[in-house]
Amino acid sequence: MSGRSKAAFLFFIIMLADQLVKFYVETAMLPGESIPVAAGIFHITYVLNPGAAFGIFAHSRSLFLGVAAAFFIVFLGFYPRLRRSGTLIHYGSVALAAGAVSNMIDRVRTGHVVDFFDFRVWPVFNIADIAIVIGTAAVLWALFVQNKELPR
């Protein structure tokens, strides 16, 4: 499997996993409902988040949709360079884009992002958020710790 095929597979697996779990949570639970998995430590909690991380900029749907769409267009434009930039930058960027697109799908569909992982000491989040954080961390690690520059 080529690097491009692996990247496409990663992109769609992240989006599909996130959207399938969100669909299950939406159909099996009521907003605000919480199911303890490890009582007091980890719960599945159905939250409709109208904002960004930690609920900031709540109800700024147009802003989020515009930023996500612009990010994805830029991602597609730079993808050929990203593929040549090393594994962490390449796959980190793909994970970041997949998470952004999956959350954008929620905003288009419902106006909110569906969150469900609840560790009780951190705001509730989802699979797309994990992909965004891990993707961002991978790119930053490559750029600043490994000092991997984008090829010209």
Buried (B, 14 or more C-beta within 10 A) or exposed (E): EEEEEBBEEBBEEBBEBBBEBBEEBBEEBEEEEBEEEEEEEEBBBBBBBBBBEEBEEEEBBEEBBEBBBEBBEEBEEEBEBBBEBBEBBBBBBBBBBBBBBBBBBBBEEBEBBBBBBBEBEEBBBBBBBBBBBBBBBBBEBBBEEEEBEEEE
